[in-house]
């Protein structure tokens, strides 16, 4: 057994995986193979050359320290450590050469080797098998190649030589298979590792059926697709992404590392009713455009509900007054713009209050129709204007709160509404968080049966809106609607806006934003910070895949015809993964651009109005 120097252009440390890496990936080698390797190392520790020119212990080679991360197996089956290669016999050797080799090995088994070399042989075997050596194992190691008598007949030696040739051939076949296995290991055992380690070159997508690797195949990862919010503020490990050896970005396959925002699955939008086709709006999305599945991203999540945030309001300049608070100290409210002649009190719905004129003092009483109890009065003031005042007893009645839903009209047709119109700024979109709950004080209840709601968007020119669930106009006291925003230049990226509204003395809207990067992907709640984190993860993954591609191409270039044929699927899968990550990176960037644009120029406008026979009375309106 000898060790030789390889040509300078060949570096096994970079071209082949170490024994340690092979064991980590493929498992422990059979004990019989380990014993043969130990025999080769022991022989190398006894003589310097296989021709037996030096058999003295003093001239023996000193074996290197046993560190399996520095030992490799060459394609020919040779063991190598550093710049030293330990050759093995070839089946093409002549009978004379093999007989000489066998005699030399047989003589070596009877020659002691240095304690240091013996210790390193034992350490080599121990670390390969992960066992501790005892005296019995040491004895077996020393006699792993039993010597025969040198006086045996030539026929016995020839028979023994034939057996040795068979053993060597078996060893070479196993080593060749092991090296081939290391290059073409199946995908289901491969993980993404750091670039400093040997490349794991097999497909990352578990299913090796190429059709199932297509990005739009929603069934590929359906088992792992429980929808989760992609929100950096809700992640417990954001700051550790890609910073340690145990990071998921290093250890997990691509399809498990990337958040569910970029994972294939039919999206969970479902129309709230089956009557969407009957909607009047031209840009209502047909149910045939929406896959039917549970809407995970849009289900109510009380634990994630945003805190209600009252919005500033102001009184619009319309012909209306705000009645004095019934709980306040008695005071009069001046009413301008109406004459005192032939006043009438009207309501949009049935409210049992009426107006009674008192000609004696040219005043009016507002009375409860049930028992004629006075609720409030209107009288002429010194300036000639009407003055409104509550009756101390009448204002305590519940029906007194319904008076603000009415209006006064004089003989000339002038109308005065008894509640002011609330005006506010449109609600500006924000993606700092995925859930919001703004509210606006209306100053009182709305007429339940006569009120209507409208929702509209102010959007940049390049963004369009379509409705999955149109606004329920006649249900302002409690309803939901769902809109999808699309960019004219981005074919796949969309943002959904879910609105759950309710109205009592105030109008409140629960707003949730979600997004998807492809029609085959699920809707996923998101935030600006979450998108930035996802973009970084995809960038890191793209760099890792490119490193693996380079290593794969290097191995492919060195492989023989059969090896290259085995690597074809690996190369195709690698190209598919790189293309997929590149597409997702582009689309996340588009989604970020879309969110930024909407954050600057996008807002939502709500309006509530009361329907009268002749007109609509605005209760809440939003203007820039």
Secondary structure, DSSP 8 states (H G I E B T S, - for coil): --EE---TT--HHHHS-BHHHHHHHH----HHHHHHHHHHHHHHTT-SSTT-S---GGG--------TTTEEE-TTS-EEETTEEE----TTS-HHHHHHHHHHHHHHHHS---HHHHHHHHHHHHHHHT----HHHHHHHHTSS----TTS-HHHHHHHHHHHHHHHHHHHHHHHHHHHHHHS--GGG-----TTS----S-SSS---GGGGSTT-TTTTGGG-----B-GGG-SSGGGTTSSTT-HHHHS-HHHHS-GGGSB-------SSS-GGG-S-TTB--GGGS-----GGGS--GGG----EE---EE-SSSB-----TTS---EEEE-S--STT-EEEESS---EEEEEETTTTEEEEEETTT--EEEEEEE-TTS-EEEEE-TTGGGSGGGGGGGGEEEE-TT--EEESS--EEE--EE---SSSEEEEEEE-SS---TTTEEEEEEEE--TTEEEEEEE---TT-TTEEEEEEEEEETT-SS-EEEEEEEEEESSEEEEEEEEEEESSTTB--EEB-HHHHHHHHHHHHHHHHHHHHHHHHHHHHHHHS-HHHHHHHHHHHHHHHHHHHHHHHHHHHHHHHHHHHHHHHHH-EEEEEEEEE-SS-EEEEEEE--
